[in-house]
Amino acid sequence: MVMDSPGQQAGRSGARRPGSQQRAGRQPVIGPAPGRLEQVRAFVNTLDVEAGTDELSSPAALAAWLTARGLIGSVADAATRDDLRLAVAAREALREILLAHARQEGASGQAVTDLRSVGSGLAARFEIGEDGTVRSVADGQGPAAGLGALLLIAAEAAVLGTWPRLKVCSADDCRWAFYDRSPTKSGCWCSMAGCGSRAKSRAFRQRAAARR
């Protein structure tokens, strides 16, 4: 499992878990995402499937998380139950899409439908920098703007080519989001020493049983 990086949730929200592959002087092969895409990885990991904990346990918790990540202005932008429902729907739809990345297959129709439903209620606008640079930013205030910012980061990652490398662990009892830096883009577990090893052991036992 991936160990924590500073400022993220104690115990499970960090950059990499024990056993993640890392070469001397380089980024871990499996670990945190580059740049702003790390925000999306952290958002998906607000639910820790293995530990059974959820950082988005209430509207107030949602507002606090978005504020701490700099995705909305302040906790004063109170979240509602509807905001929480949308956030959880977006998170779980993203989890399913990232699982499809790990399995190197198309995303499920339901996950795409759910994410489209969330996105249809969010707004964006163009922002022009002092140097004339044009970029799209989430419009409005509050949690909806924070969710919009996360989807815009995902859109940016798709343009940069980094989106398919953001995945969740294939293990049913894990589903931890990680960034795959392997040359072959074929990583499918958050840790080869943990989830990967267990999956291979199960497969070996099943093959052995089938031969009996």
Backbone bond lengths (Angstrom), bond angles and torsions (degrees), N, CA, C in turn:
res aa  C-N    CA-C-N  psi(-1)  N-CA   C-N-CA  omega(-1)  CA-C   N-CA-C  phi
1 M - - - 1.453 - - 1.522 110.41 -
2 V 1.339 118.99 158.10 1.455 121.78 -173.19 1.523 111.08 -85.95
3 M 1.309 118.40 132.43 1.457 122.44 178.33 1.516 110.52 -76.71
4 D 1.313 115.79 158.18 1.460 120.71 -176.39 1.513 112.98 -72.96
5 S 1.345 114.94 145.03 1.455 121.36 167.03 1.512 107.41 -98.63
6 P 1.339 119.48 157.49 1.466 121.23 -176.77 1.508 111.91 -56.78
7 G 1.344 115.47 139.94 1.453 120.55 174.29 1.495 113.88 87.87
8 Q 1.375 117.94 -5.34 1.445 118.81 178.66 1.510 108.69 -103.64
9 Q 1.318 116.98 176.33 1.456 121.60 -173.45 1.512 110.88 -59.14
10 A 1.316 116.88 133.19 1.461 120.81 179.50 1.517 109.31 -62.09
11 G 1.335 115.45 132.27 1.443 121.44 172.35 1.498 115.37 99.10
12 R 1.352 119.95 -43.12 1.435 117.52 -171.09 1.519 115.43 -140.52
13 S 1.322 121.13 -10.41 1.462 121.08 -173.16 1.519 113.55 -91.94
14 G 1.312 118.17 9.32 1.447 120.15 -169.04 1.499 116.69 -84.62
15 A 1.325 114.21 -171.03 1.447 122.09 -170.28 1.514 113.20 -68.45
16 R 1.330 117.42 -43.87 1.454 117.61 -177.53 1.515 109.73 -153.38
17 R 1.321 116.35 158.66 1.452 121.30 -179.40 1.514 109.76 -101.93
18 P 1.340 118.31 159.35 1.455 119.86 177.50 1.519 110.41 -54.90
19 G 1.314 116.98 132.38 1.448 120.41 -179.95 1.505 113.12 99.53
20 S 1.321 119.27 -8.90 1.459 120.81 176.21 1.510 109.56 -63.52
21 Q 1.326 115.59 143.27 1.453 119.98 -177.74 1.523 110.23 -75.95
22 Q 1.325 116.91 135.57 1.456 121.03 177.62 1.526 109.09 -151.77
23 R 1.309 116.10 134.07 1.446 120.76 177.00 1.523 108.97 -99.07
24 A 1.311 115.80 150.06 1.457 120.60 -176.84 1.518 110.73 -56.02
25 G 1.353 116.03 128.85 1.446 121.13 175.50 1.519 114.71 75.94
26 R 1.346 116.88 9.99 1.464 119.22 -178.63 1.518 110.42 -127.32
27 Q 1.324 114.56 165.77 1.453 120.01 173.82 1.522 108.54 -63.92
28 P 1.351 118.61 149.18 1.457 119.21 175.09 1.526 110.23 -61.52
29 V 1.339 115.95 143.63 1.462 120.09 178.95 1.519 110.21 -61.92
30 I 1.334 115.90 -36.57 1.464 121.71 176.27 1.522 107.08 -122.33
31 G 1.341 117.37 122.79 1.452 119.22 -177.45 1.515 112.89 174.70
32 P 1.335 117.66 -140.71 1.462 121.63 -176.08 1.519 111.80 -70.59
33 A 1.318 115.26 155.80 1.462 121.18 178.88 1.529 110.39 -86.22
34 P 1.321 117.44 158.28 1.466 120.35 -179.64 1.527 112.18 -77.05
35 G 1.307 114.87 144.72 1.464 120.60 172.76 1.522 114.34 54.20
36 R 1.333 114.18 -139.53 1.462 119.70 -175.71 1.520 113.48 -70.28
37 L 1.323 118.08 -15.38 1.459 120.31 178.75 1.527 111.84 -63.38
38 E 1.322 116.47 -21.83 1.460 120.19 176.12 1.528 111.36 -60.57
39 Q 1.339 116.55 -27.46 1.466 119.98 176.76 1.528 110.98 -61.96
40 V 1.321 116.69 -40.73 1.465 120.70 -179.49 1.525 109.90 -69.34
41 R 1.330 116.35 -42.08 1.466 119.39 177.34 1.531 110.89 -58.76
42 A 1.330 116.00 -45.47 1.460 120.50 179.91 1.529 111.05 -64.22
43 F 1.324 117.04 -37.05 1.466 121.09 179.52 1.526 110.50 -62.37
44 V 1.325 117.03 -47.36 1.469 120.45 178.74 1.529 109.84 -61.48
45 N 1.318 117.08 -37.00 1.466 121.17 -177.49 1.523 114.11 -81.64
46 T 1.334 117.58 7.31 1.465 118.29 172.90 1.522 110.47 -66.09
47 L 1.338 116.77 -21.91 1.462 120.32 170.80 1.519 107.74 -101.72
48 D 1.309 116.83 118.28 1.458 122.40 176.68 1.524 107.10 -98.86
49 V 1.328 116.09 99.18 1.461 121.32 -175.88 1.518 111.28 -60.44
50 E 1.329 116.18 -42.91 1.460 120.73 -176.52 1.521 112.04 -66.71
51 A 1.321 117.08 -44.24 1.465 120.99 -178.13 1.526 112.68 -84.58
52 G 1.333 116.81 -17.47 1.459 120.43 -179.28 1.517 113.35 73.95
53 T 1.335 117.23 30.36 1.462 120.97 179.42 1.524 110.51 -115.02
54 D 1.329 115.82 151.41 1.456 121.30 -177.57 1.531 108.76 -137.41
55 E 1.331 115.69 118.35 1.466 120.32 178.54 1.526 111.87 -72.45
56 L 1.323 117.23 -19.20 1.464 120.60 179.23 1.529 108.80 -102.57
57 S 1.312 115.30 60.01 1.457 120.84 -174.07 1.526 113.96 -84.38
58 S 1.328 117.13 -9.42 1.462 121.31 -177.75 1.525 108.64 -159.44
59 P 1.331 117.79 164.27 1.470 119.27 175.33 1.522 112.56 -56.79
60 A 1.329 117.00 -39.51 1.463 120.12 179.56 1.530 110.72 -64.90
61 A 1.320 116.87 -38.98 1.460 120.74 178.79 1.527 110.65 -65.46
62 L 1.324 117.09 -38.08 1.467 121.15 176.72 1.520 110.59 -61.66
63 A 1.335 116.77 -48.86 1.466 120.58 -179.77 1.529 111.05 -61.23
64 A 1.332 116.50 -40.06 1.465 120.26 -179.60 1.528 110.51 -66.25
65 W 1.327 117.24 -40.44 1.474 120.45 -179.29 1.523 110.44 -65.78
66 L 1.321 117.47 -46.12 1.468 120.83 179.94 1.526 111.50 -63.55
67 T 1.330 115.99 -36.73 1.467 120.37 178.60 1.525 110.71 -68.00
68 A 1.323 116.65 -45.24 1.465 120.89 -179.37 1.522 111.42 -61.31
69 R 1.330 116.88 -29.80 1.457 121.76 -179.73 1.528 112.62 -87.86
70 G 1.322 117.03 -0.88 1.460 120.34 179.85 1.521 113.53 73.72
71 L 1.337 116.28 20.76 1.464 120.25 -178.07 1.520 112.48 -90.80
72 I 1.334 116.93 -18.27 1.468 121.89 171.33 1.524 107.44 -136.98
73 G 1.317 114.77 165.33 1.455 120.29 -172.09 1.506 115.62 -66.10
74 S 1.344 117.07 -51.11 1.456 119.41 -176.08 1.513 109.61 -159.14
75 V 1.330 114.64 164.01 1.466 120.26 177.91 1.525 110.40 -63.83
76 A 1.322 117.00 -16.36 1.464 120.08 178.18 1.528 110.69 -62.12
77 D 1.360 116.71 -23.00 1.463 120.33 174.96 1.521 107.58 -76.92
78 A 1.334 116.22 77.26 1.459 122.10 -171.94 1.521 111.88 -60.26
79 A 1.322 115.04 142.33 1.461 121.15 177.13 1.524 109.76 -94.31
80 T 1.312 115.19 153.37 1.460 121.73 177.94 1.524 109.51 -110.93
81 R 1.321 116.27 173.14 1.464 120.47 175.51 1.529 110.61 -61.26
82 D 1.326 117.14 -35.60 1.465 120.06 177.46 1.528 111.03 -65.55
83 D 1.328 116.79 -40.16 1.464 120.39 176.47 1.531 110.30 -60.03
84 L 1.325 116.16 -43.57 1.460 120.74 -179.72 1.525 110.49 -64.40
85 R 1.317 116.47 -41.75 1.464 120.37 178.80 1.529 110.57 -60.71
86 L 1.328 116.50 -44.20 1.467 120.27 178.83 1.529 111.41 -64.76
87 A 1.322 116.56 -41.06 1.467 120.57 -178.96 1.528 110.77 -63.38
88 V 1.316 116.73 -44.67 1.464 120.48 179.92 1.527 110.58 -66.21
89 A 1.339 116.35 -40.13 1.468 119.91 177.68 1.528 110.81 -62.00
90 A 1.342 116.38 -42.52 1.465 120.52 178.68 1.523 110.33 -64.73
91 R 1.310 116.59 -44.48 1.467 120.89 -178.53 1.534 111.60 -60.68
92 E 1.333 116.16 -46.46 1.461 118.62 -176.50 1.530 111.99 -73.80
93 A 1.323 117.26 -30.80 1.466 119.81 174.25 1.531 109.67 -66.57
94 L 1.324 116.20 -42.29 1.465 120.16 176.99 1.527 110.63 -62.79
95 R 1.324 117.26 -39.45 1.467 120.53 179.71 1.535 110.36 -59.41
96 E 1.336 115.85 -43.76 1.466 119.50 179.85 1.529 111.58 -66.69
97 I 1.309 116.59 -36.85 1.471 120.45 178.56 1.532 110.02 -67.80
98 L 1.323 116.84 -40.88 1.469 119.94 178.89 1.532 111.27 -69.29
99 L 1.338 117.14 -29.25 1.462 120.31 174.04 1.526 110.15 -65.84
100 A 1.332 116.13 -39.08 1.466 119.97 176.14 1.528 110.80 -62.50
101 H 1.336 117.18 -36.19 1.468 120.48 175.11 1.531 109.98 -60.10
102 A 1.343 117.00 -44.02 1.461 120.63 -178.65 1.526 111.38 -65.69
103 R 1.313 115.97 -35.53 1.469 120.39 -178.81 1.527 112.17 -86.86
104 Q 1.331 115.07 -4.09 1.462 121.60 -179.37 1.524 111.05 54.29
105 E 1.341 113.36 51.63 1.457 120.77 177.81 1.514 109.10 -140.41
106 G 1.319 116.61 171.05 1.459 120.02 179.85 1.519 111.98 -69.98
107 A 1.316 116.25 148.76 1.458 120.95 179.15 1.524 110.18 -67.18
108 S 1.334 116.04 149.64 1.457 120.16 179.30 1.518 110.15 -65.51
109 G 1.321 115.04 146.97 1.459 119.74 -179.90 1.506 112.85 -60.48
110 Q 1.346 116.77 -35.60 1.459 119.76 -179.06 1.520 111.50 -66.95
111 A 1.332 117.10 -40.76 1.466 120.52 179.33 1.520 110.52 -63.34
112 V 1.326 116.68 -42.62 1.464 120.77 178.82 1.523 110.29 -64.46
113 T 1.329 116.26 -43.66 1.470 120.64 178.75 1.524 110.90 -60.92
114 D 1.327 116.36 -44.46 1.470 120.34 -179.05 1.524 111.30 -63.85
115 L 1.331 116.95 -41.82 1.461 119.28 -179.21 1.523 110.86 -70.34
116 R 1.312 117.29 -35.66 1.466 120.26 174.82 1.516 110.55 -61.99
117 S 1.331 116.61 -40.35 1.465 120.97 179.94 1.524 110.61 -62.09
118 V 1.330 116.59 -42.64 1.470 119.83 177.70 1.519 110.06 -65.53
119 G 1.319 116.42 -47.18 1.462 120.77 -176.75 1.506 114.18 -63.63
120 S 1.342 116.37 -29.66 1.467 119.52 -177.36 1.523 112.66 -65.17
121 G 1.327 116.94 -21.44 1.459 119.92 -179.71 1.518 113.93 -98.02
122 L 1.333 117.02 4.85 1.460 121.23 -178.64 1.525 110.36 -106.87
123 A 1.316 116.70 152.89 1.470 120.77 -176.84 1.521 111.18 -123.02
124 A 1.323 115.30 152.16 1.470 121.40 176.81 1.523 108.91 -135.98
125 R 1.303 116.24 160.39 1.462 121.52 177.81 1.525 109.26 -144.21
126 F 1.315 115.89 165.58 1.462 120.44 176.78 1.522 109.55 -89.22
127 E 1.323 114.79 138.56 1.462 121.28 175.88 1.528 107.87 -120.41
128 I 1.315 115.83 130.21 1.465 121.00 -177.91 1.529 109.04 -106.89
129 G 1.327 116.36 120.46 1.458 121.00 -179.56 1.512 111.76 -76.50
130 E 1.343 116.19 170.26 1.456 121.61 -179.88 1.522 112.23 -61.81
131 D 1.331 116.29 -25.82 1.465 119.93 179.20 1.526 112.47 -94.05
132 G 1.341 115.29 8.70 1.461 119.89 178.66 1.515 114.49 88.29
133 T 1.330 117.52 1.21 1.466 120.83 178.86 1.527 110.07 -66.15
134 V 1.315 115.49 133.08 1.466 121.29 179.98 1.522 108.96 -104.78
135 R 1.321 116.19 130.43 1.465 119.55 174.26 1.518 109.62 -144.89
136 S 1.310 115.64 154.49 1.460 120.40 178.54 1.521 108.90 -93.40
137 V 1.316 115.61 138.25 1.468 121.80 179.53 1.516 108.69 -133.99
138 A 1.324 115.65 157.76 1.459 120.20 177.72 1.515 109.85 -65.88
139 D 1.305 116.24 139.29 1.464 121.31 179.03 1.524 109.85 -98.89
140 G 1.310 116.01 156.79 1.452 120.50 177.91 1.512 112.13 88.70
141 Q 1.326 114.96 -167.02 1.455 121.86 -177.97 1.520 109.57 -133.88
142 G 1.311 114.59 170.78 1.448 119.77 174.69 1.514 114.19 78.28
143 P 1.332 116.62 -170.97 1.456 121.96 -175.37 1.529 114.38 -56.77
144 A 1.319 117.69 -34.29 1.472 119.25 178.62 1.523 110.88 -60.50
145 A 1.321 116.76 -39.19 1.462 120.78 177.64 1.524 110.31 -66.37
146 G 1.330 116.94 -37.00 1.456 120.52 177.52 1.520 112.07 -63.82
147 L 1.334 116.40 -42.83 1.464 120.04 177.21 1.523 110.47 -65.42
148 G 1.327 115.88 -39.14 1.462 119.84 176.95 1.517 111.61 -60.77
149 A 1.331 116.43 -40.22 1.459 120.69 179.18 1.523 110.89 -62.97
150 L 1.329 117.34 -39.31 1.465 121.08 178.84 1.526 111.36 -64.38
151 L 1.329 117.18 -41.70 1.467 119.80 179.41 1.528 110.96 -69.88
152 L 1.322 117.68 -32.64 1.466 119.72 175.55 1.527 110.90 -67.06
153 I 1.328 117.36 -35.00 1.459 120.09 175.45 1.527 109.97 -64.22
154 A 1.334 116.61 -41.04 1.462 120.53 177.06 1.525 110.74 -62.19
155 A 1.321 116.47 -40.74 1.467 120.48 178.38 1.520 111.09 -63.85
156 E 1.323 116.20 -41.69 1.466 120.87 177.84 1.529 110.55 -62.15
157 A 1.336 116.37 -40.65 1.458 120.73 -179.92 1.525 111.44 -64.08
158 A 1.336 116.10 -35.48 1.465 119.69 177.94 1.527 110.55 -63.33
159 V 1.339 116.43 -39.41 1.468 121.00 178.41 1.531 110.66 -68.02
160 L 1.327 116.87 -39.05 1.461 121.72 -177.87 1.527 112.80 -77.03
161 G 1.330 116.79 -14.51 1.457 120.73 -179.63 1.518 114.35 87.49
162 T 1.333 117.00 8.02 1.464 120.25 -178.93 1.531 112.92 -92.76
163 W 1.310 117.25 -14.52 1.462 120.97 -174.88 1.534 113.00 -58.83
164 P 1.336 120.86 -46.04 1.468 119.65 -178.70 1.525 114.14 -64.41
165 R 1.324 117.56 -17.31 1.466 120.62 179.72 1.532 112.38 -83.59
166 L 1.319 117.29 -13.12 1.463 120.07 175.71 1.526 107.30 -84.05
167 K 1.316 116.30 121.67 1.464 121.34 -171.47 1.525 110.70 -138.53
168 V 1.318 116.30 170.20 1.461 120.23 166.36 1.515 108.27 -119.25
169 C 1.319 115.25 153.12 1.457 121.95 -178.49 1.526 110.77 -58.75
170 S 1.320 116.03 137.19 1.461 121.23 -178.34 1.520 113.24 -72.23
171 A 1.330 117.62 -15.51 1.464 120.31 -179.72 1.523 110.13 -67.10
172 D 1.338 116.69 128.70 1.463 121.09 -176.80 1.519 113.05 -60.13
173 D 1.331 117.02 -31.87 1.460 120.30 -177.14 1.521 112.64 -93.46
174 C 1.342 117.05 13.75 1.465 120.98 -178.80 1.531 110.95 -123.99
175 R 1.334 115.39 -76.36 1.475 121.42 179.18 1.531 112.55 57.97
176 W 1.353 116.68 33.98 1.465 122.65 178.31 1.520 109.35 -80.90
177 A 1.327 117.61 133.43 1.463 121.13 -179.56 1.524 110.90 -77.98
178 F 1.320 116.28 138.08 1.455 121.94 179.64 1.524 109.02 -147.39
179 Y 1.327 115.80 164.17 1.459 121.13 177.37 1.518 108.47 -108.54
180 D 1.311 116.02 128.24 1.458 122.94 -175.00 1.533 109.89 -96.88
181 R 1.330 115.93 108.91 1.463 120.76 177.81 1.531 112.87 -99.56
182 S 1.309 117.25 9.34 1.461 119.30 -177.81 1.527 110.35 -64.66
183 P 1.333 118.77 146.07 1.473 121.80 -178.12 1.525 113.09 -57.78
184 T 1.342 116.11 -32.51 1.464 119.69 -177.07 1.529 113.30 -89.42
185 K 1.326 116.99 -4.98 1.474 122.29 -178.08 1.528 111.87 56.78
186 S 1.323 117.15 31.15 1.459 120.66 -172.32 1.525 114.05 -108.85
187 G 1.346 118.06 7.86 1.454 120.22 179.51 1.518 111.31 -61.95
188 C 1.323 116.84 134.94 1.470 119.00 179.38 1.522 112.75 -133.01
189 W 1.349 118.28 1.14 1.455 121.89 175.10 1.522 109.63 -127.41
190 C 1.316 116.32 149.61 1.462 120.29 -179.85 1.517 110.85 -68.64
191 S 1.331 116.95 -22.97 1.464 121.44 178.90 1.520 108.75 -153.44
192 M 1.333 116.86 124.31 1.456 119.89 175.95 1.522 110.71 -66.60
193 A 1.341 117.54 -33.46 1.460 121.27 -178.26 1.523 111.99 -74.41
194 G 1.326 117.20 -21.30 1.459 121.07 -178.92 1.514 111.73 -106.54
195 C 1.314 115.69 -90.04 1.467 121.00 -176.38 1.527 112.34 -62.11
196 G 1.327 117.27 -39.03 1.458 120.40 -179.83 1.511 111.75 -64.57
197 S 1.321 116.55 -43.55 1.460 121.17 179.65 1.522 111.54 -63.79
198 R 1.348 116.34 -42.08 1.465 119.47 179.34 1.520 111.14 -64.83
199 A 1.338 116.83 -40.59 1.460 120.47 -179.63 1.527 110.80 -64.38
200 K 1.330 116.96 -41.36 1.462 120.37 179.58 1.526 111.02 -67.99
201 S 1.317 117.26 -36.01 1.464 120.59 177.97 1.526 110.74 -65.78
202 R 1.346 116.73 -41.89 1.463 119.92 177.87 1.526 111.00 -62.70
203 A 1.338 115.55 -43.16 1.461 119.83 -179.69 1.525 110.62 -62.65
204 F 1.336 116.57 -39.71 1.466 120.55 179.15 1.523 110.33 -63.76
205 R 1.330 116.67 -45.23 1.471 120.05 179.86 1.516 111.73 -62.80
206 Q 1.342 116.68 -39.08 1.461 120.41 179.57 1.536 110.54 -65.84
207 R 1.329 117.24 -41.59 1.466 120.14 178.34 1.526 110.68 -64.76
208 A 1.334 116.21 -40.23 1.461 120.30 -179.92 1.521 110.93 -64.89
209 A 1.349 115.80 -40.93 1.463 119.68 178.85 1.521 111.87 -65.46
210 A 1.340 116.14 -36.06 1.465 120.22 -178.84 1.519 111.84 -68.36
211 R 1.351 116.80 -26.28 1.462 120.03 -178.34 1.536 112.56 -82.37
212 R 1.327 116.28 -11.55 1.461 119.08 -177.88 1.539 111.67 -75.07
